[in-house]
């Protein structure tokens, strides 16, 4: 055995496990090794103290928890324990002699005599065999204890039965609710099946009010919210309507207008004229008069799983233009056809943050007419008019007057968009400007946020954003052109 104090000058460390660490230690000076060892001892002592302190605290808390649990258990059963202990004491002292030794011999002689007497009377039929040896006082005490135990047992049974009854009632109520929802779903499926059967016979696309309601509010429930990681509260088709009870509906709040084009208050209580067109600000909906609850407008199409304005600018309806500038497709001067139907071309834009093609459009500004808004937003998204000089702007506006001098309104109302929320939604003014005689633009310029602008051939619906397809379908039907969007629902 060798002590650490004697090993300070010991150099033979060939048997040590880590030669490198030993070389470092023994190559130090005497004072450095002493400091190193004292520091090591101090670290060990501190670690040991911390360990003991934490372990003692944990053990004490565990002991307190055990005591508390035991106390609660004994407290719950204390009444029953007391009654059974009392019964045991009564039974123990019932047959014990009253007199101390040796005088208790007289009591035993008396008990023997009484026993013989009772036996003789039973033999002679003077006493009922069942009542032989009965002690009225003892029977009374035992009956009291039995009654108390019986009452306690009955009370416990009633409490248990009450809990089971409440559980059964809850299960019955939930079952009834599920049955009603299943019945509603079954009726919906029957309606859709009937409409589909009629449509198949007539060789048309089946369209019902139910389908319109569901499909016109599909993108507005997509999660996460457009361009963010904010998750929407899930809303099933059966819970879209605000009049339908939806227990536990707790939508996420998100309010972060992207462009900040208007001086819109962040608090909807400060908006004074919902459902009105006042002071050049149009807050009327083209769909229906919307409801105001707690100062906030409610989406006329129903729940979306998100409250606030999202990325939109205004509370309530946000009026936006959608301009469909179209012409018939030509190749070498001849019309391009599919199945003897002419094919349309439309000016489409592709934004920097998207792979899909979209239609030109934008917000309708305050005190701006709808026709002026169409021309302005079209030039901003396809010609980068905001970067031009005053003369170039005037020239482009005059050209836009020729391109967009007459248009057909394809749709005006609610637009199913991934940016919609419970309190803010998009309503579009979709107008088709079709030209064959007037020379339409061939060269385009990219504005900020626009990655590409071009004429797109309407022969593949996968090229466009899905929420634009039904508007393009209306345009194709209106112009009698080839329709690649036959499966889309007309809202």
C-alpha positions in Angstrom: 0.0 0.0 0.0 1.3 3.4 -0.9 -0.2 6.7 0.1 -0.8 9.6 -2.2 1.5 11.8 0.0 4.4 9.3 -0.6 3.8 9.1 -4.4 4.8 12.7 -5.2 8.3 11.7 -6.3 7.3 8.4 -7.8 8.3 8.3 -11.5 7.6 4.7 -12.5 4.2 4.9 -14.0 4.5 2.1 -16.5 1.6 0.2 -14.9 -0.8 3.1 -15.0 -3.8 3.0 -17.3 -3.4 6.4 -19.0 0.3 7.1 -19.6 -0.4 10.5 -21.2 -2.3 11.9 -18.2 0.3 10.6 -15.8 3.1 12.2 -17.8 1.2 15.5 -17.6 0.7 15.2 -13.9 4.2 14.2 -12.9 5.9 16.6 -15.3 4.4 19.5 -13.2 6.2 21.2 -10.4 5.6 20.3 -6.7 3.4 23.4 -6.1 1.4 22.8 -9.2 0.6 19.2 -8.3 -0.4 20.3 -4.8 -2.8 22.9 -6.3 -4.1 20.3 -8.7 -4.8 17.8 -5.9 -6.4 20.4 -3.7 -8.7 21.5 -6.5 -9.6 17.9 -7.2 -10.5 17.3 -3.5 -12.6 20.5 -3.5 -14.5 19.4 -6.6 -15.2 16.0 -5.1 -16.5 17.6 -1.9 -18.7 20.1 -3.6 -20.2 17.4 -5.9 -20.8 15.1 -2.9 -22.5 17.8 -1.0 -24.7 18.7 -3.9 -25.6 15.0 -4.4 -26.4 14.5 -0.7 -28.5 17.7 -0.6 -30.5 16.8 -3.7 -31.0 13.1 -2.6 -32.1 14.2 0.9 -34.6 16.7 -0.5 -36.0 14.1 -2.9 -36.3 11.4 -0.2 -38.0 13.8 2.2 -40.5 14.8 -0.4 -41.1 11.1 -1.2 -41.6 10.4 2.5 -44.1 13.3 2.8 -46.0 12.0 -0.2 -46.2 8.5 1.3 -47.4 9.9 4.6 -50.0 12.0 2.8 -51.2 9.1 0.8 -51.5 6.9 3.8 -53.3 9.6 5.8 -55.8 10.1 3.1 -56.4 6.3 2.8 -56.8 5.9 6.6 -59.1 9.0 6.7 -61.4 7.5 4.1 -61.7 4.2 6.0 -61.5 5.6 9.6 -65.2 5.2 10.3 -65.3 1.6 9.1 -62.1 0.8 11.0 -63.5 2.3 14.2 -66.8 0.3 14.0 -65.0 -3.0 13.4 -62.5 -2.4 16.3 -65.5 -1.5 18.5 -67.2 -4.7 17.6 -64.1 -6.7 18.3 -63.7 -5.1 21.7 -67.4 -5.9 22.5 -67.0 -9.5 21.4 -63.8 -9.9 23.4 -65.2 -8.7 26.7 -68.7 -10.3 26.3 -67.7 -13.7 27.6 -64.8 -12.5 29.9 -65.5 -12.9 33.7 -66.2 -9.7 35.6 -64.6 -10.7 39.0 -60.8 -11.0 39.3 -59.0 -14.2 40.3 -59.7 -16.3 42.4 -63.3 -14.9 42.7 -64.1 -15.6 39.1 -64.4 -19.3 40.0 -67.8 -18.5 41.5 -68.9 -16.9 38.1 -67.8 -20.0 36.2 -69.8 -22.2 38.5 -72.8 -20.0 37.9 -72.3 -20.1 34.1 -72.1 -24.0 34.3 -75.3 -24.1 36.3 -77.1 -21.8 33.9 -75.9 -23.8 30.9 -77.3 -27.0 32.4 -80.6 -25.3 33.1 -80.9 -24.0 29.6 -80.1 -27.5 28.2 -82.7 -29.2 30.3 -85.4 -26.6 29.3 -84.5 -27.1 25.7 -84.9 -30.9 26.1 -88.2 -30.4 27.8 -89.4 -28.0 25.1 -89.7 -25.0 27.4 -87.3 -22.9 25.4 -86.9 -22.6 21.6 -83.7 -24.2 20.4 -82.9 -21.2 18.2 -83.1 -18.8 21.2 -80.9 -20.9 23.4 -78.1 -18.9 24.9 -79.2 -15.6 23.3 -78.1 -12.4 25.0 -80.6 -9.6 24.2 -78.1 -6.8 25.0 -75.4 -8.3 22.8 -77.8 -8.9 20.0 -78.9 -5.2 20.2 -75.3 -4.0 20.0 -74.5 -6.3 17.1 -77.6 -5.2 15.3 -76.6 -1.5 15.6 -73.2 -2.2 14.2 -74.6 -4.3 11.4 -77.1 -1.4 10.6 -74.3 1.1 10.5 -72.1 -1.1 8.3 -75.1 -1.7 6.0 -75.8 2.0 5.7 -72.2 2.8 4.9 -72.0 0.0 2.3 -75.3 1.3 0.7 -73.9 4.9 0.6 -70.8 3.7 -1.2 -72.8 1.7 -3.6 -75.1 4.7 -4.3 -72.1 7.0 -5.0 -70.6 4.3 -7.3 -73.9 3.9 -9.1 -74.3 7.7 -9.4 -70.9 7.9 -11.1 -71.7 5.1 -13.4 -75.1 6.7 -14.2 -73.4 10.0 -15.2 -71.0 8.1 -17.4 -73.8 6.2 -19.1 -75.7 9.5 -19.7 -72.6 11.1 -21.2 -72.1 8.1 -23.4 -75.7 8.1 -24.4 -75.5 11.9 -25.3 -72.4 11.4 -27.3 -73.9 8.4 -29.1 -77.0 10.5 -30.0 -74.8 13.3 -31.3 -72.8 10.9 -33.5 -76.0 9.3 -34.7 -77.3 12.7 -35.8 -74.1 13.5 -37.6 -74.1 10.1 -39.3 -77.7 10.7 -40.4 -76.8 14.1 -41.7 -73.8 12.7 -43.6 -76.0 9.9 -45.0 -78.5 12.4 -46.2 -75.7 14.4 -47.8 -74.3 11.3 -49.6 -77.8 10.3 -50.8 -78.3 13.8 -52.2 -74.9 13.7 -54.0 -75.6 10.2 -55.3 -79.0 11.3 -56.7 -77.5 14.4 -58.4 -74.7 12.3 -59.8 -77.0 9.7 -61.2 -79.1 12.4 -62.9 -76.0 14.1 -64.2 -74.6 10.9 -65.6 -77.9 10.3 -67.5 -77.8 13.8 -68.9 -74.0 13.6 -69.5 -73.3 16.8 -67.5 -71.1 17.7 -64.5 -73.1 17.1 -61.3 -73.5 20.4 -59.4 -75.5 20.7 -56.2 -75.9 23.5 -53.7 -74.1 21.2 -51.2 -71.2 20.7 -53.6 -71.0 24.5 -54.2 -70.9 25.1 -50.5 -68.1 22.7 -49.8 -66.0 23.4 -52.9 -66.3 27.1 -52.6 -64.7 26.9 -49.1 -62.0 24.3 -49.6 -58.8 26.4 -50.0 -59.9 28.7 -47.2 -59.4 25.8 -44.7 -56.0 24.7 -45.9 -53.4 24.4 -43.2 -50.9 25.8 -42.5 -51.9 29.3 -43.5 -50.6 30.7 -46.8 -46.9 31.4 -46.6 -46.6 30.7 -42.9 -46.3 27.9 -40.3 -49.5 29.0 -38.6 -51.9 26.0 -38.3 -55.6 26.4 -38.7 -58.1 24.8 -36.4 -59.6 21.8 -38.3 -63.2 22.5 -39.5 -65.2 19.5 -41.0 -67.7 20.1 -43.8 -70.6 19.6 -41.4 -69.4 22.5 -39.1 -68.9 25.2 -41.8 -72.1 27.1 -41.0 -72.0 29.6 -38.2 -75.4 28.4 -37.0 -74.2 24.9 -36.5 -73.0 24.3 -32.9 -69.3 23.5 -32.8 -68.2 22.9 -29.2 -64.5 23.4 -28.6 -64.0 25.6 -31.7 -60.8 27.6 -30.8 -59.4 29.1 -34.0 -55.8 30.4 -34.2 -55.4 34.2 -34.2 -53.2 35.6 -37.0 -53.2 39.3 -38.0 -50.3 40.5 -40.2 -51.3 42.4 -43.4 -48.7 41.8 -46.0 -48.7 44.9 -48.2 -50.2 47.5 -45.8 -51.9 49.4 -48.6 -54.6 51.0 -46.5 -54.9 52.8 -43.2 -56.9 50.0 -41.6 -57.1 49.8 -37.8 -55.9 46.6 -36.2 -58.9 46.7 -33.8 -62.1 45.9 -35.7 -64.1 47.9 -33.1 -62.7 51.1 -34.7 -64.3 50.2 -38.0 -67.7 52.1 -38.1 -69.4 51.1 -41.3 -69.4 47.3 -42.0 -71.9 46.2 -44.7 -71.7 49.8 -46.2 -70.0 51.6 -49.1 -69.0 54.8 -47.4 -66.3 57.5 -47.8 -64.9 55.6 -50.8 -64.3 52.4 -48.9 -66.5 49.5 -50.0 -67.2 47.1 -47.1 -70.3 45.6 -48.8 -70.2 42.0 -49.7 -71.4 40.8 -53.1 -72.3 37.5 -51.6 -74.6 38.4 -48.7 -74.9 40.7 -45.8 -72.4 39.4 -43.2 -72.9 39.2 -39.4 -70.9 41.2 -36.9 -70.1 39.4 -33.6 -68.0 41.0 -30.9 -67.1 43.8 -33.3 -65.7 41.3 -35.9 -67.3 40.5 -39.2 -67.9 36.8 -39.9 -67.0 35.1 -43.1 -70.3 34.5 -45.0 -69.2 31.1 -46.2 -68.5 29.9 -42.7 -65.6 28.9 -40.4 -62.0 28.7 -41.6 -60.1 27.8 -38.5 -58.3 31.1 -38.3 -59.3 34.5 -36.8 -57.9 38.0 -37.5 -57.1 39.4 -41.0 -54.3 37.0 -41.8 -52.3 38.6 -44.7 -55.3 40.5 -46.0 -55.6 44.3 -45.7 -59.1 44.9 -44.5 -61.6 43.5 -42.0 -64.5 41.9 -43.9 -64.5 41.8 -47.7 -61.3 42.6 -49.6 -62.3 43.5 -53.1 -59.8 42.4 -55.7 -59.8 42.5 -59.5 -59.1 39.5 -61.8 -58.5 40.4 -65.4 -58.8 37.7 -68.1 -57.3 39.2 -71.3 -57.8 36.5 -73.9 -57.6 35.8 -77.7 -57.9 32.7 -79.9 -54.7 30.8 -80.3 -53.1 30.9 -83.7 -50.2 29.1 -85.3 -48.9 30.3 -88.7 -51.9 32.5 -89.0 -54.4 29.5 -88.5 -56.6 28.9 -85.6 -55.4 26.1 -83.2 -58.2 23.5 -82.5 -58.7 20.4 -80.4 -61.7 18.2 -81.3 -62.8 20.9 -83.8 -62.9 23.5 -80.9 -60.8 26.6 -80.9 -58.3 27.0 -78.1 -58.0 30.2 -76.1 -54.9 32.0 -75.0 -54.9 34.2 -71.8 -52.2 36.5 -70.3 -50.9 34.8 -67.2 -48.3 35.8 -64.6 -46.1 33.6 -62.4 -45.1 35.1 -59.1 -41.6 34.7 -57.7 -42.8 32.6 -54.7 -44.9 30.2 -56.7 -44.5 27.6 -59.4 -48.1 27.9 -60.6 -49.5 30.5 -63.1 -52.0 33.1 -61.9 -54.2 35.8 -63.4 -53.4 39.5 -63.3 -55.2 41.4 -60.6 -54.9 43.4 -57.4 -56.7 45.4 -54.7 -59.3 48.0 -55.6 -58.2 51.2 -54.1 -60.3 53.8 -52.2 -62.6 55.9 -54.4 -61.5 53.9 -57.5 -63.9 52.6 -60.1 -63.8 48.9 -61.0 -62.8 49.5 -64.6 -60.0 51.8 -63.6 -58.8 49.2 -61.0 -58.7 46.5 -63.7 -56.6 48.7 -66.0 -54.3 49.8 -63.2 -53.7 46.3 -61.7 -53.2 44.8 -65.2 -50.5 47.4 -66.1 -48.8 47.0 -62.7 -48.5 43.2 -62.9 -47.7 42.8 -66.7 -46.1 46.1 -67.8 -44.3 47.3 -64.6 -46.1 50.7 -65.1 -44.9 52.0 -61.6 -41.3 52.1 -62.9 -42.2 54.2 -66.0 -41.9 57.9 -66.7 -45.0 60.1 -66.9 -45.1 59.9 -70.7 -44.7 56.2 -70.8 -47.4 55.8 -68.2 -49.8 57.9 -70.3 -49.0 55.8 -73.4 -49.6 52.5 -71.6 -52.8 53.8 -70.1 -54.1 54.7 -73.6 -53.1 51.3 -74.9 -54.9 49.7 -72.0 -58.0 51.7 -72.8 -58.0 50.0 -76.3 -57.2 46.5 -74.9 -59.8 46.7 -72.2 -62.5 48.9 -73.6 -65.2 46.3 -73.3 -65.4 43.3 -71.0 -67.8 40.7 -69.8 -68.3 40.1 -66.0 -67.7 36.4 -65.5 -68.1 36.5 -61.7 -68.5 38.9 -58.8 -68.5 37.6 -55.3 -66.7 35.4 -52.7 -63.4 33.9 -53.8 -62.1 30.7 -52.2 -58.5 31.6 -51.3 -55.9 30.2 -48.9 -55.5 33.7 -47.4 -59.2 33.9 -46.1 -60.0 33.9 -42.4 -63.1 34.0 -40.2 -63.0 37.8 -40.2 -61.4 38.7 -43.5 -61.9 37.3 -47.0 -61.4 38.0 -50.7 -64.2 39.0 -53.1 -63.2 39.2 -56.8 -64.4 41.1 -59.8 -63.5 38.7 -62.6 -63.9 40.4 -66.1 -63.0 38.8 -69.5 -61.5 41.2 -72.1 -61.5 39.2 -75.3 -60.0 40.8 -78.4 -59.5 39.6 -82.0 -59.4 42.9 -83.9 -57.3 45.1 -81.5 -53.6 44.4 -81.3 -52.9 42.9 -77.9 -49.6 43.3 -76.1 -46.8 40.9 -77.1 -43.9 42.2 -74.9 -44.2 42.4 -71.2 -42.1 43.8 -68.4 -41.6 42.2 -64.9 -42.6 44.2 -61.9 -41.5 43.5 -58.3 -42.5 40.1 -57.1 -43.4 38.9 -60.7 -41.2 36.1 -62.1 -42.7 35.7 -65.6 -45.5 37.1 -67.8 -46.6 35.4 -71.0 -49.5 34.2 -73.1 -50.6 30.8 -71.9 -52.4 28.2 -74.0 -55.6 27.0 -72.3 -55.1 23.3 -73.0 -53.9 22.1 -69.6 -55.5 23.0 -66.3 -52.5 21.8 -64.3 -50.6 24.9 -65.3 -52.9 27.3 -63.4 -53.6 27.8 -59.7 -56.5 25.5 -58.8 -58.7 28.3 -57.3 -58.7 30.0 -60.7 -59.8 27.0 -62.8 -63.5 27.4 -62.4 -63.3 31.1 -63.6 -61.3 29.9 -66.6 -64.0 27.3 -67.2 -66.7 30.1 -67.3 -64.6 32.0 -69.8 -64.2 29.0 -72.1 -67.9 28.2 -71.9 -68.8 31.9 -72.6 -66.6 32.1 -75.6 -67.5 28.6 -76.9 -63.9 27.5 -76.9 -62.2 24.3 -75.9 -62.8 23.6 -72.2 -60.0 21.6 -70.4 -61.8 22.2 -67.0 -64.8 20.0 -67.4 -64.5 18.6 -63.9 -64.5 21.9 -62.1 -67.5 23.1 -60.1 -69.1 26.4 -61.3 -69.6 28.5 -58.1 
